[in-house]
Amino acid sequence: MRSYLYQSDWEKLQASTSNSNTIMSTTDEGRIVNLSQKGQATIPKELREKHGIEPGSRVRIHENEQGEIVVEPLPSLQDFRGAATTAECGTAILREERKADKERSQRLERDN
């Protein structure tokens, strides 16, 4: 699931906060947040929880073809845990590979 923060939202943010002390507000199209002096924005708690963004999580920020700024949660290493598993034990695979290597070596020695 992807999360998006569009450039048009940024323009709305600028317009709505120019004379306001609002830290965060809600519109029909989503949440509006203020940027800090360092250019940092807080992703609202509801969106962080909905998309599994936890402290220390990584997100990718890029501009799409329409010129919109996109914030996309990245999978964590834990999400990939077990992705490369096989039904066969690693030790058994290693033994088979060693046996095949030994047989190849013996064939090469016989042929030379």
Phi and psi restraints in degrees (range 20) as a CNS / XPLOR table:
assign (resid 1 and name C) (resid 2 and name N)
       (resid 2 and name CA) (resid 2 and name C) 1.0 -107.8 20.0 2
assign (resid 2 and name N) (resid 2 and name CA)
       (resid 2 and name C) (resid 3 and name N) 1.0 148.4 20.0 2
assign (resid 2 and name C) (resid 3 and name N)
       (resid 3 and name CA) (resid 3 and name C) 1.0 -114.0 20.0 2
assign (resid 3 and name N) (resid 3 and name CA)
       (resid 3 and name C) (resid 4 and name N) 1.0 143.2 20.0 2
assign (resid 3 and name C) (resid 4 and name N)
       (resid 4 and name CA) (resid 4 and name C) 1.0 -130.0 20.0 2
assign (resid 4 and name N) (resid 4 and name CA)
       (resid 4 and name C) (resid 5 and name N) 1.0 139.7 20.0 2
assign (resid 4 and name C) (resid 5 and name N)
       (resid 5 and name CA) (resid 5 and name C) 1.0 -122.9 20.0 2
assign (resid 5 and name N) (resid 5 and name CA)
       (resid 5 and name C) (resid 6 and name N) 1.0 109.1 20.0 2
assign (resid 5 and name C) (resid 6 and name N)
       (resid 6 and name CA) (resid 6 and name C) 1.0 -88.4 20.0 2
assign (resid 6 and name N) (resid 6 and name CA)
       (resid 6 and name C) (resid 7 and name N) 1.0 151.8 20.0 2
assign (resid 6 and name C) (resid 7 and name N)
       (resid 7 and name CA) (resid 7 and name C) 1.0 -59.0 20.0 2
assign (resid 7 and name N) (resid 7 and name CA)
       (resid 7 and name C) (resid 8 and name N) 1.0 -34.9 20.0 2
assign (resid 7 and name C) (resid 8 and name N)
       (resid 8 and name CA) (resid 8 and name C) 1.0 -60.7 20.0 2
assign (resid 8 and name N) (resid 8 and name CA)
       (resid 8 and name C) (resid 9 and name N) 1.0 -33.0 20.0 2
assign (resid 8 and name C) (resid 9 and name N)
       (resid 9 and name CA) (resid 9 and name C) 1.0 -63.9 20.0 2
assign (resid 9 and name N) (resid 9 and name CA)
       (resid 9 and name C) (resid 10 and name N) 1.0 -37.6 20.0 2
assign (resid 9 and name C) (resid 10 and name N)
       (resid 10 and name CA) (resid 10 and name C) 1.0 -62.4 20.0 2
assign (resid 10 and name N) (resid 10 and name CA)
       (resid 10 and name C) (resid 11 and name N) 1.0 -43.0 20.0 2
assign (resid 10 and name C) (resid 11 and name N)
       (resid 11 and name CA) (resid 11 and name C) 1.0 -63.8 20.0 2
assign (resid 11 and name N) (resid 11 and name CA)
       (resid 11 and name C) (resid 12 and name N) 1.0 -40.7 20.0 2
assign (resid 11 and name C) (resid 12 and name N)
       (resid 12 and name CA) (resid 12 and name C) 1.0 -63.7 20.0 2
assign (resid 12 and name N) (resid 12 and name CA)
       (resid 12 and name C) (resid 13 and name N) 1.0 -38.8 20.0 2
assign (resid 12 and name C) (resid 13 and name N)
       (resid 13 and name CA) (resid 13 and name C) 1.0 -60.6 20.0 2
assign (resid 13 and name N) (resid 13 and name CA)
       (resid 13 and name C) (resid 14 and name N) 1.0 -47.1 20.0 2
assign (resid 13 and name C) (resid 14 and name N)
       (resid 14 and name CA) (resid 14 and name C) 1.0 -60.5 20.0 2
assign (resid 14 and name N) (resid 14 and name CA)
       (resid 14 and name C) (resid 15 and name N) 1.0 -44.4 20.0 2
assign (resid 14 and name C) (resid 15 and name N)
       (resid 15 and name CA) (resid 15 and name C) 1.0 -66.2 20.0 2
assign (resid 15 and name N) (resid 15 and name CA)
       (resid 15 and name C) (resid 16 and name N) 1.0 -41.0 20.0 2
assign (resid 15 and name C) (resid 16 and name N)
       (resid 16 and name CA) (resid 16 and name C) 1.0 -80.0 20.0 2
assign (resid 16 and name N) (resid 16 and name CA)
       (resid 16 and name C) (resid 17 and name N) 1.0 -19.8 20.0 2
assign (resid 16 and name C) (resid 17 and name N)
       (resid 17 and name CA) (resid 17 and name C) 1.0 -110.0 20.0 2
assign (resid 17 and name N) (resid 17 and name CA)
       (resid 17 and name C) (resid 18 and name N) 1.0 3.1 20.0 2
assign (resid 17 and name C) (resid 18 and name N)
       (resid 18 and name CA) (resid 18 and name C) 1.0 -60.6 20.0 2
assign (resid 18 and name N) (resid 18 and name CA)
       (resid 18 and name C) (resid 19 and name N) 1.0 -35.1 20.0 2
assign (resid 18 and name C) (resid 19 and name N)
       (resid 19 and name CA) (resid 19 and name C) 1.0 -121.5 20.0 2
assign (resid 19 and name N) (resid 19 and name CA)
       (resid 19 and name C) (resid 20 and name N) 1.0 34.5 20.0 2
assign (resid 19 and name C) (resid 20 and name N)
       (resid 20 and name CA) (resid 20 and name C) 1.0 -135.7 20.0 2
assign (resid 20 and name N) (resid 20 and name CA)
       (resid 20 and name C) (resid 21 and name N) 1.0 152.9 20.0 2
assign (resid 20 and name C) (resid 21 and name N)
       (resid 21 and name CA) (resid 21 and name C) 1.0 -102.1 20.0 2
assign (resid 21 and name N) (resid 21 and name CA)
       (resid 21 and name C) (resid 22 and name N) 1.0 14.6 20.0 2
assign (resid 21 and name C) (resid 22 and name N)
       (resid 22 and name CA) (resid 22 and name C) 1.0 -64.3 20.0 2
assign (resid 22 and name N) (resid 22 and name CA)
       (resid 22 and name C) (resid 23 and name N) 1.0 130.6 20.0 2
assign (resid 22 and name C) (resid 23 and name N)
       (resid 23 and name CA) (resid 23 and name C) 1.0 -85.8 20.0 2
assign (resid 23 and name N) (resid 23 and name CA)
       (resid 23 and name C) (resid 24 and name N) 1.0 -43.0 20.0 2
assign (resid 23 and name C) (resid 24 and name N)
       (resid 24 and name CA) (resid 24 and name C) 1.0 -150.3 20.0 2
assign (resid 24 and name N) (resid 24 and name CA)
       (resid 24 and name C) (resid 25 and name N) 1.0 137.4 20.0 2
assign (resid 24 and name C) (resid 25 and name N)
       (resid 25 and name CA) (resid 25 and name C) 1.0 -139.7 20.0 2
assign (resid 25 and name N) (resid 25 and name CA)
       (resid 25 and name C) (resid 26 and name N) 1.0 168.2 20.0 2
assign (resid 25 and name C) (resid 26 and name N)
       (resid 26 and name CA) (resid 26 and name C) 1.0 -114.7 20.0 2
assign (resid 26 and name N) (resid 26 and name CA)
       (resid 26 and name C) (resid 27 and name N) 1.0 137.5 20.0 2
assign (resid 26 and name C) (resid 27 and name N)
       (resid 27 and name CA) (resid 27 and name C) 1.0 -121.8 20.0 2
assign (resid 27 and name N) (resid 27 and name CA)
       (resid 27 and name C) (resid 28 and name N) 1.0 176.0 20.0 2
assign (resid 27 and name C) (resid 28 and name N)
       (resid 28 and name CA) (resid 28 and name C) 1.0 -63.1 20.0 2
assign (resid 28 and name N) (resid 28 and name CA)
       (resid 28 and name C) (resid 29 and name N) 1.0 -25.1 20.0 2
assign (resid 28 and name C) (resid 29 and name N)
       (resid 29 and name CA) (resid 29 and name C) 1.0 -101.5 20.0 2
assign (resid 29 and name N) (resid 29 and name CA)
       (resid 29 and name C) (resid 30 and name N) 1.0 3.7 20.0 2
assign (resid 29 and name C) (resid 30 and name N)
       (resid 30 and name CA) (resid 30 and name C) 1.0 140.3 20.0 2
assign (resid 30 and name N) (resid 30 and name CA)
       (resid 30 and name C) (resid 31 and name N) 1.0 -159.9 20.0 2
assign (resid 30 and name C) (resid 31 and name N)
       (resid 31 and name CA) (resid 31 and name C) 1.0 -98.4 20.0 2
assign (resid 31 and name N) (resid 31 and name CA)
       (resid 31 and name C) (resid 32 and name N) 1.0 145.5 20.0 2
assign (resid 31 and name C) (resid 32 and name N)
       (resid 32 and name CA) (resid 32 and name C) 1.0 -115.3 20.0 2
assign (resid 32 and name N) (resid 32 and name CA)
       (resid 32 and name C) (resid 33 and name N) 1.0 129.9 20.0 2
assign (resid 32 and name C) (resid 33 and name N)
       (resid 33 and name CA) (resid 33 and name C) 1.0 -125.1 20.0 2
assign (resid 33 and name N) (resid 33 and name CA)
       (resid 33 and name C) (resid 34 and name N) 1.0 152.9 20.0 2
assign (resid 33 and name C) (resid 34 and name N)
       (resid 34 and name CA) (resid 34 and name C) 1.0 -89.1 20.0 2
assign (resid 34 and name N) (resid 34 and name CA)
       (resid 34 and name C) (resid 35 and name N) 1.0 149.9 20.0 2
assign (resid 34 and name C) (resid 35 and name N)
       (resid 35 and name CA) (resid 35 and name C) 1.0 -92.0 20.0 2
assign (resid 35 and name N) (resid 35 and name CA)
       (resid 35 and name C) (resid 36 and name N) 1.0 144.8 20.0 2
assign (resid 35 and name C) (resid 36 and name N)
       (resid 36 and name CA) (resid 36 and name C) 1.0 -76.7 20.0 2
assign (resid 36 and name N) (resid 36 and name CA)
       (resid 36 and name C) (resid 37 and name N) 1.0 175.1 20.0 2
assign (resid 36 and name C) (resid 37 and name N)
       (resid 37 and name CA) (resid 37 and name C) 1.0 -59.3 20.0 2
assign (resid 37 and name N) (resid 37 and name CA)
       (resid 37 and name C) (resid 38 and name N) 1.0 -26.9 20.0 2
assign (resid 37 and name C) (resid 38 and name N)
       (resid 38 and name CA) (resid 38 and name C) 1.0 -88.5 20.0 2
assign (resid 38 and name N) (resid 38 and name CA)
       (resid 38 and name C) (resid 39 and name N) 1.0 2.9 20.0 2
assign (resid 38 and name C) (resid 39 and name N)
       (resid 39 and name CA) (resid 39 and name C) 1.0 83.6 20.0 2
assign (resid 39 and name N) (resid 39 and name CA)
       (resid 39 and name C) (resid 40 and name N) 1.0 17.1 20.0 2
assign (resid 39 and name C) (resid 40 and name N)
       (resid 40 and name CA) (resid 40 and name C) 1.0 -91.4 20.0 2
assign (resid 40 and name N) (resid 40 and name CA)
       (resid 40 and name C) (resid 41 and name N) 1.0 143.3 20.0 2
assign (resid 40 and name C) (resid 41 and name N)
       (resid 41 and name CA) (resid 41 and name C) 1.0 -126.9 20.0 2
assign (resid 41 and name N) (resid 41 and name CA)
       (resid 41 and name C) (resid 42 and name N) 1.0 145.5 20.0 2
assign (resid 41 and name C) (resid 42 and name N)
       (resid 42 and name CA) (resid 42 and name C) 1.0 -96.0 20.0 2
assign (resid 42 and name N) (resid 42 and name CA)
       (resid 42 and name C) (resid 43 and name N) 1.0 126.1 20.0 2
assign (resid 42 and name C) (resid 43 and name N)
       (resid 43 and name CA) (resid 43 and name C) 1.0 -75.4 20.0 2
assign (resid 43 and name N) (resid 43 and name CA)
       (resid 43 and name C) (resid 44 and name N) 1.0 126.5 20.0 2
assign (resid 43 and name C) (resid 44 and name N)
       (resid 44 and name CA) (resid 44 and name C) 1.0 -55.0 20.0 2
assign (resid 44 and name N) (resid 44 and name CA)
       (resid 44 and name C) (resid 45 and name N) 1.0 144.9 20.0 2
assign (resid 44 and name C) (resid 45 and name N)
       (resid 45 and name CA) (resid 45 and name C) 1.0 -52.9 20.0 2
assign (resid 45 and name N) (resid 45 and name CA)
       (resid 45 and name C) (resid 46 and name N) 1.0 -43.7 20.0 2
assign (resid 45 and name C) (resid 46 and name N)
       (resid 46 and name CA) (resid 46 and name C) 1.0 -60.2 20.0 2
assign (resid 46 and name N) (resid 46 and name CA)
       (resid 46 and name C) (resid 47 and name N) 1.0 -40.5 20.0 2
assign (resid 46 and name C) (resid 47 and name N)
       (resid 47 and name CA) (resid 47 and name C) 1.0 -72.0 20.0 2
assign (resid 47 and name N) (resid 47 and name CA)
       (resid 47 and name C) (resid 48 and name N) 1.0 -38.9 20.0 2
assign (resid 47 and name C) (resid 48 and name N)
       (resid 48 and name CA) (resid 48 and name C) 1.0 -61.0 20.0 2
assign (resid 48 and name N) (resid 48 and name CA)
       (resid 48 and name C) (resid 49 and name N) 1.0 -44.9 20.0 2
assign (resid 48 and name C) (resid 49 and name N)
       (resid 49 and name CA) (resid 49 and name C) 1.0 -66.4 20.0 2
assign (resid 49 and name N) (resid 49 and name CA)
       (resid 49 and name C) (resid 50 and name N) 1.0 -43.9 20.0 2
assign (resid 49 and name C) (resid 50 and name N)
       (resid 50 and name CA) (resid 50 and name C) 1.0 -60.6 20.0 2
assign (resid 50 and name N) (resid 50 and name CA)
       (resid 50 and name C) (resid 51 and name N) 1.0 -37.8 20.0 2
assign (resid 50 and name C) (resid 51 and name N)
       (resid 51 and name CA) (resid 51 and name C) 1.0 -104.5 20.0 2
assign (resid 51 and name N) (resid 51 and name CA)
       (resid 51 and name C) (resid 52 and name N) 1.0 9.3 20.0 2
assign (resid 51 and name C) (resid 52 and name N)
       (resid 52 and name CA) (resid 52 and name C) 1.0 68.6 20.0 2
assign (resid 52 and name N) (resid 52 and name CA)
       (resid 52 and name C) (resid 53 and name N) 1.0 30.6 20.0 2
assign (resid 52 and name C) (resid 53 and name N)
       (resid 53 and name CA) (resid 53 and name C) 1.0 -91.9 20.0 2
assign (resid 53 and name N) (resid 53 and name CA)
       (resid 53 and name C) (resid 54 and name N) 1.0 111.5 20.0 2
assign (resid 53 and name C) (resid 54 and name N)
       (resid 54 and name CA) (resid 54 and name C) 1.0 -110.3 20.0 2
assign (resid 54 and name N) (resid 54 and name CA)
       (resid 54 and name C) (resid 55 and name N) 1.0 164.5 20.0 2
assign (resid 54 and name C) (resid 55 and name N)
       (resid 55 and name CA) (resid 55 and name C) 1.0 -53.7 20.0 2
assign (resid 55 and name N) (resid 55 and name CA)
       (resid 55 and name C) (resid 56 and name N) 1.0 132.7 20.0 2
assign (resid 55 and name C) (resid 56 and name N)
       (resid 56 and name CA) (resid 56 and name C) 1.0 89.8 20.0 2
assign (resid 56 and name N) (resid 56 and name CA)
       (resid 56 and name C) (resid 57 and name N) 1.0 -9.6 20.0 2
assign (resid 56 and name C) (resid 57 and name N)
       (resid 57 and name CA) (resid 57 and name C) 1.0 -65.5 20.0 2
assign (resid 57 and name N) (resid 57 and name CA)
       (resid 57 and name C) (resid 58 and name N) 1.0 157.4 20.0 2
assign (resid 57 and name C) (resid 58 and name N)
       (resid 58 and name CA) (resid 58 and name C) 1.0 -110.1 20.0 2
assign (resid 58 and name N) (resid 58 and name CA)
       (resid 58 and name C) (resid 59 and name N) 1.0 142.9 20.0 2
assign (resid 58 and name C) (resid 59 and name N)
       (resid 59 and name CA) (resid 59 and name C) 1.0 -128.2 20.0 2
assign (resid 59 and name N) (resid 59 and name CA)
       (resid 59 and name C) (resid 60 and name N) 1.0 153.0 20.0 2
assign (resid 59 and name C) (resid 60 and name N)
       (resid 60 and name CA) (resid 60 and name C) 1.0 -104.7 20.0 2
assign (resid 60 and name N) (resid 60 and name CA)
       (resid 60 and name C) (resid 61 and name N) 1.0 130.5 20.0 2
assign (resid 60 and name C) (resid 61 and name N)
       (resid 61 and name CA) (resid 61 and name C) 1.0 -115.9 20.0 2
assign (resid 61 and name N) (resid 61 and name CA)
       (resid 61 and name C) (resid 62 and name N) 1.0 125.2 20.0 2
assign (resid 61 and name C) (resid 62 and name N)
       (resid 62 and name CA) (resid 62 and name C) 1.0 -149.8 20.0 2
assign (resid 62 and name N) (resid 62 and name CA)
       (resid 62 and name C) (resid 63 and name N) 1.0 169.2 20.0 2
assign (resid 62 and name C) (resid 63 and name N)
       (resid 63 and name CA) (resid 63 and name C) 1.0 -104.8 20.0 2
assign (resid 63 and name N) (resid 63 and name CA)
       (resid 63 and name C) (resid 64 and name N) 1.0 127.9 20.0 2
assign (resid 63 and name C) (resid 64 and name N)
       (resid 64 and name CA) (resid 64 and name C) 1.0 -85.6 20.0 2
assign (resid 64 and name N) (resid 64 and name CA)
       (resid 64 and name C) (resid 65 and name N) 1.0 -178.6 20.0 2
assign (resid 64 and name C) (resid 65 and name N)
       (resid 65 and name CA) (resid 65 and name C) 1.0 -62.6 20.0 2
assign (resid 65 and name N) (resid 65 and name CA)
       (resid 65 and name C) (resid 66 and name N) 1.0 -25.2 20.0 2
assign (resid 65 and name C) (resid 66 and name N)
       (resid 66 and name CA) (resid 66 and name C) 1.0 -85.2 20.0 2
assign (resid 66 and name N) (resid 66 and name CA)
       (resid 66 and name C) (resid 67 and name N) 1.0 2.2 20.0 2
assign (resid 66 and name C) (resid 67 and name N)
       (resid 67 and name CA) (resid 67 and name C) 1.0 81.3 20.0 2
assign (resid 67 and name N) (resid 67 and name CA)
       (resid 67 and name C) (resid 68 and name N) 1.0 14.5 20.0 2
assign (resid 67 and name C) (resid 68 and name N)
       (resid 68 and name CA) (resid 68 and name C) 1.0 -90.6 20.0 2
assign (resid 68 and name N) (resid 68 and name CA)
       (resid 68 and name C) (resid 69 and name N) 1.0 141.9 20.0 2
assign (resid 68 and name C) (resid 69 and name N)
       (resid 69 and name CA) (resid 69 and name C) 1.0 -83.0 20.0 2
assign (resid 69 and name N) (resid 69 and name CA)
       (resid 69 and name C) (resid 70 and name N) 1.0 126.4 20.0 2
assign (resid 69 and name C) (resid 70 and name N)
       (resid 70 and name CA) (resid 70 and name C) 1.0 -115.7 20.0 2
assign (resid 70 and name N) (resid 70 and name CA)
       (resid 70 and name C) (resid 71 and name N) 1.0 131.6 20.0 2
assign (resid 70 and name C) (resid 71 and name N)
       (resid 71 and name CA) (resid 71 and name C) 1.0 -109.7 20.0 2
assign (resid 71 and name N) (resid 71 and name CA)
       (resid 71 and name C) (resid 72 and name N) 1.0 116.1 20.0 2
assign (resid 71 and name C) (resid 72 and name N)
       (resid 72 and name CA) (resid 72 and name C) 1.0 -122.1 20.0 2
assign (resid 72 and name N) (resid 72 and name CA)
       (resid 72 and name C) (resid 73 and name N) 1.0 117.8 20.0 2
assign (resid 72 and name C) (resid 73 and name N)
       (resid 73 and name CA) (resid 73 and name C) 1.0 -61.6 20.0 2
assign (resid 73 and name N) (resid 73 and name CA)
       (resid 73 and name C) (resid 74 and name N) 1.0 137.8 20.0 2
assign (resid 73 and name C) (resid 74 and name N)
       (resid 74 and name CA) (resid 74 and name C) 1.0 -99.7 20.0 2
assign (resid 74 and name N) (resid 74 and name CA)
       (resid 74 and name C) (resid 75 and name N) 1.0 146.1 20.0 2
assign (resid 74 and name C) (resid 75 and name N)
       (resid 75 and name CA) (resid 75 and name C) 1.0 -67.1 20.0 2
assign (resid 75 and name N) (resid 75 and name CA)
       (resid 75 and name C) (resid 76 and name N) 1.0 147.1 20.0 2
assign (resid 75 and name C) (resid 76 and name N)
       (resid 76 and name CA) (resid 76 and name C) 1.0 -87.0 20.0 2
assign (resid 76 and name N) (resid 76 and name CA)
       (resid 76 and name C) (resid 77 and name N) 1.0 168.7 20.0 2
assign (resid 76 and name C) (resid 77 and name N)
       (resid 77 and name CA) (resid 77 and name C) 1.0 -60.8 20.0 2
assign (resid 77 and name N) (resid 77 and name CA)
       (resid 77 and name C) (resid 78 and name N) 1.0 -32.5 20.0 2
assign (resid 77 and name C) (resid 78 and name N)
       (resid 78 and name CA) (resid 78 and name C) 1.0 -62.1 20.0 2
assign (resid 78 and name N) (resid 78 and name CA)
       (resid 78 and name C) (resid 79 and name N) 1.0 -31.6 20.0 2
assign (resid 78 and name C) (resid 79 and name N)
       (resid 79 and name CA) (resid 79 and name C) 1.0 -64.1 20.0 2
assign (resid 79 and name N) (resid 79 and name CA)
       (resid 79 and name C) (resid 80 and name N) 1.0 -25.6 20.0 2
assign (resid 79 and name C) (resid 80 and name N)
       (resid 80 and name CA) (resid 80 and name C) 1.0 -93.9 20.0 2
assign (resid 80 and name N) (resid 80 and name CA)
       (resid 80 and name C) (resid 81 and name N) 1.0 -3.8 20.0 2
assign (resid 80 and name C) (resid 81 and name N)
       (resid 81 and name CA) (resid 81 and name C) 1.0 -58.8 20.0 2
assign (resid 81 and name N) (resid 81 and name CA)
       (resid 81 and name C) (resid 82 and name N) 1.0 125.7 20.0 2
assign (resid 81 and name C) (resid 82 and name N)
       (resid 82 and name CA) (resid 82 and name C) 1.0 84.7 20.0 2
assign (resid 82 and name N) (resid 82 and name CA)
       (resid 82 and name C) (resid 83 and name N) 1.0 1.2 20.0 2
assign (resid 82 and name C) (resid 83 and name N)
       (resid 83 and name CA) (resid 83 and name C) 1.0 -68.1 20.0 2
assign (resid 83 and name N) (resid 83 and name CA)
       (resid 83 and name C) (resid 84 and name N) 1.0 -27.6 20.0 2
assign (resid 83 and name C) (resid 84 and name N)
       (resid 84 and name CA) (resid 84 and name C) 1.0 -106.0 20.0 2
assign (resid 84 and name N) (resid 84 and name CA)
       (resid 84 and name C) (resid 85 and name N) 1.0 29.7 20.0 2
assign (resid 84 and name C) (resid 85 and name N)
       (resid 85 and name CA) (resid 85 and name C) 1.0 -83.9 20.0 2
assign (resid 85 and name N) (resid 85 and name CA)
       (resid 85 and name C) (resid 86 and name N) 1.0 155.2 20.0 2
assign (resid 85 and name C) (resid 86 and name N)
       (resid 86 and name CA) (resid 86 and name C) 1.0 -127.3 20.0 2
assign (resid 86 and name N) (resid 86 and name CA)
       (resid 86 and name C) (resid 87 and name N) 1.0 166.3 20.0 2
assign (resid 86 and name C) (resid 87 and name N)
       (resid 87 and name CA) (resid 87 and name C) 1.0 -73.1 20.0 2
assign (resid 87 and name N) (resid 87 and name CA)
       (resid 87 and name C) (resid 88 and name N) 1.0 -20.5 20.0 2
assign (resid 87 and name C) (resid 88 and name N)
       (resid 88 and name CA) (resid 88 and name C) 1.0 -93.0 20.0 2
assign (resid 88 and name N) (resid 88 and name CA)
       (resid 88 and name C) (resid 89 and name N) 1.0 144.2 20.0 2
assign (resid 88 and name C) (resid 89 and name N)
       (resid 89 and name CA) (resid 89 and name C) 1.0 -68.3 20.0 2
assign (resid 89 and name N) (resid 89 and name CA)
       (resid 89 and name C) (resid 90 and name N) 1.0 142.5 20.0 2
assign (resid 89 and name C) (resid 90 and name N)
       (resid 90 and name CA) (resid 90 and name C) 1.0 -60.0 20.0 2
assign (resid 90 and name N) (resid 90 and name CA)
       (resid 90 and name C) (resid 91 and name N) 1.0 -36.7 20.0 2
assign (resid 90 and name C) (resid 91 and name N)
       (resid 91 and name CA) (resid 91 and name C) 1.0 -64.2 20.0 2
assign (resid 91 and name N) (resid 91 and name CA)
       (resid 91 and name C) (resid 92 and name N) 1.0 -41.6 20.0 2
assign (resid 91 and name C) (resid 92 and name N)
       (resid 92 and name CA) (resid 92 and name C) 1.0 -64.4 20.0 2
assign (resid 92 and name N) (resid 92 and name CA)
       (resid 92 and name C) (resid 93 and name N) 1.0 -40.3 20.0 2
assign (resid 92 and name C) (resid 93 and name N)
       (resid 93 and name CA) (resid 93 and name C) 1.0 -63.4 20.0 2
assign (resid 93 and name N) (resid 93 and name CA)
       (resid 93 and name C) (resid 94 and name N) 1.0 -43.6 20.0 2
assign (resid 93 and name C) (resid 94 and name N)
       (resid 94 and name CA) (resid 94 and name C) 1.0 -62.3 20.0 2
assign (resid 94 and name N) (resid 94 and name CA)
       (resid 94 and name C) (resid 95 and name N) 1.0 -42.5 20.0 2
assign (resid 94 and name C) (resid 95 and name N)
       (resid 95 and name CA) (resid 95 and name C) 1.0 -60.6 20.0 2
assign (resid 95 and name N) (resid 95 and name CA)
       (resid 95 and name C) (resid 96 and name N) 1.0 -43.8 20.0 2
assign (resid 95 and name C) (resid 96 and name N)
       (resid 96 and name CA) (resid 96 and name C) 1.0 -62.5 20.0 2
assign (resid 96 and name N) (resid 96 and name CA)
       (resid 96 and name C) (resid 97 and name N) 1.0 -42.0 20.0 2
assign (resid 96 and name C) (resid 97 and name N)
       (resid 97 and name CA) (resid 97 and name C) 1.0 -64.0 20.0 2
assign (resid 97 and name N) (resid 97 and name CA)
       (resid 97 and name C) (resid 98 and name N) 1.0 -42.5 20.0 2
assign (resid 97 and name C) (resid 98 and name N)
       (resid 98 and name CA) (resid 98 and name C) 1.0 -64.6 20.0 2
assign (resid 98 and name N) (resid 98 and name CA)
       (resid 98 and name C) (resid 99 and name N) 1.0 -40.2 20.0 2
assign (resid 98 and name C) (resid 99 and name N)
       (resid 99 and name CA) (resid 99 and name C) 1.0 -63.0 20.0 2
assign (resid 99 and name N) (resid 99 and name CA)
       (resid 99 and name C) (resid 100 and name N) 1.0 -44.2 20.0 2
assign (resid 99 and name C) (resid 100 and name N)
       (resid 100 and name CA) (resid 100 and name C) 1.0 -64.2 20.0 2
assign (resid 100 and name N) (resid 100 and name CA)
       (resid 100 and name C) (resid 101 and name N) 1.0 -40.2 20.0 2
assign (resid 100 and name C) (resid 101 and name N)
       (resid 101 and name CA) (resid 101 and name C) 1.0 -62.9 20.0 2
assign (resid 101 and name N) (resid 101 and name CA)
       (resid 101 and name C) (resid 102 and name N) 1.0 -42.3 20.0 2
assign (resid 101 and name C) (resid 102 and name N)
       (resid 102 and name CA) (resid 102 and name C) 1.0 -63.9 20.0 2
assign (resid 102 and name N) (resid 102 and name CA)
       (resid 102 and name C) (resid 103 and name N) 1.0 -43.0 20.0 2
assign (resid 102 and name C) (resid 103 and name N)
       (resid 103 and name CA) (resid 103 and name C) 1.0 -64.0 20.0 2
assign (resid 103 and name N) (resid 103 and name CA)
       (resid 103 and name C) (resid 104 and name N) 1.0 -39.9 20.0 2
assign (resid 103 and name C) (resid 104 and name N)
       (resid 104 and name CA) (resid 104 and name C) 1.0 -63.4 20.0 2
assign (resid 104 and name N) (resid 104 and name CA)
       (resid 104 and name C) (resid 105 and name N) 1.0 -44.0 20.0 2
assign (resid 104 and name C) (resid 105 and name N)
       (resid 105 and name CA) (resid 105 and name C) 1.0 -61.5 20.0 2
assign (resid 105 and name N) (resid 105 and name CA)
       (resid 105 and name C) (resid 106 and name N) 1.0 -42.7 20.0 2
assign (resid 105 and name C) (resid 106 and name N)
       (resid 106 and name CA) (resid 106 and name C) 1.0 -64.5 20.0 2
assign (resid 106 and name N) (resid 106 and name CA)
       (resid 106 and name C) (resid 107 and name N) 1.0 -40.7 20.0 2
assign (resid 106 and name C) (resid 107 and name N)
       (resid 107 and name CA) (resid 107 and name C) 1.0 -62.6 20.0 2
assign (resid 107 and name N) (resid 107 and name CA)
       (resid 107 and name C) (resid 108 and name N) 1.0 -43.4 20.0 2
assign (resid 107 and name C) (resid 108 and name N)
       (resid 108 and name CA) (resid 108 and name C) 1.0 -63.6 20.0 2
assign (resid 108 and name N) (resid 108 and name CA)
       (resid 108 and name C) (resid 109 and name N) 1.0 -40.1 20.0 2
assign (resid 108 and name C) (resid 109 and name N)
       (resid 109 and name CA) (resid 109 and name C) 1.0 -64.8 20.0 2
assign (resid 109 and name N) (resid 109 and name CA)
       (resid 109 and name C) (resid 110 and name N) 1.0 -40.5 20.0 2
assign (resid 109 and name C) (resid 110 and name N)
       (resid 110 and name CA) (resid 110 and name C) 1.0 -66.1 20.0 2
assign (resid 110 and name N) (resid 110 and name CA)
       (resid 110 and name C) (resid 111 and name N) 1.0 -40.5 20.0 2
assign (resid 110 and name C) (resid 111 and name N)
       (resid 111 and name CA) (resid 111 and name C) 1.0 -73.5 20.0 2
assign (resid 111 and name N) (resid 111 and name CA)
       (resid 111 and name C) (resid 112 and name N) 1.0 -20.4 20.0 2
